[in-house]
Amino acid sequence: MKREEFRRLASGTLILDGATGSNLMAAGMPRGVSAEHWVLEHPEVLRQLQGSYVQAGSQVVYAPTFTASRFYLKEPVADLNRRLVALSREAAPHALVAGDVTTVGRPDLSYEEMLEGYREQIEVLAGEGCDLIVIETMMAQQETMAALEAARAVCDLPVMCSFSVSSDGMLYFGGSVYEAAPALEALGADAVGINCSAGPDQLESVVRSLRECVELPVIAKPNAGLPVINDRGEAVYPMTAEDFGRSMKKLQLAGASVLGGCCGTTPAHIAALTRHVRAKEETK
Ligand SMILES: [Zn+2]
């Protein structure tokens, strides 16, 4: 997909998918296994999930390549990324498929090491025909710049960058999204914003402030609320689909135009989001 075409779509209202990981667990994926391998062993689960997201209104689905990189796996990753992209394409033939990369998960890698690892993965994602690249759940400005620079070195695809933030906009490994987002805009990102983090009800001021510090479309893909841990030690996300959808409408009014859900959201959450953000007349 051309970058201009993406920017046009993204400055209207562009609807992303919801969670992958928490839904795979709900479908039986044990904790501690490699999601990439589990998905390839249970392709019907991903087909069903992503098919449901498209029915719910998602225009973009994220290929389940999140941790299919040398930062997380010891084996060669090229073939794994290829197969996962092909699976998403099959699951959602009429949606845009984003090749998904994430944080390196540690603060001590050199910029060169990060650049090299991202380049290796993104080159395969782009080569396999992804429509765009998403760099998500990022924890620091440096690693995100490395991933964006790697993407720009190997392809001309649109690139979205989103950070995991606390409700004051701070990043996990230091710095704030308000410093990071303009730096990424200058480096050639096509949309910037937040994902994961907290619930949409806690992120309105972050989105509003972010809207003021960049010209680019702003992404909001939050969790279904802050998780509570149940007696089996599992994270439970408390927000109902309807509350999530209503709250996402507020983030849209605060300036986000690329909207989806992260941990704990389901196709029902995306359906509610779609209904609320596509509604012309709604009371604030
Ligand atoms: Zn998440």
Residues whose N, C-alpha, C, O or C-beta is under 5 A from the ligand:
A	BS01	ZN	C196 C262 C263
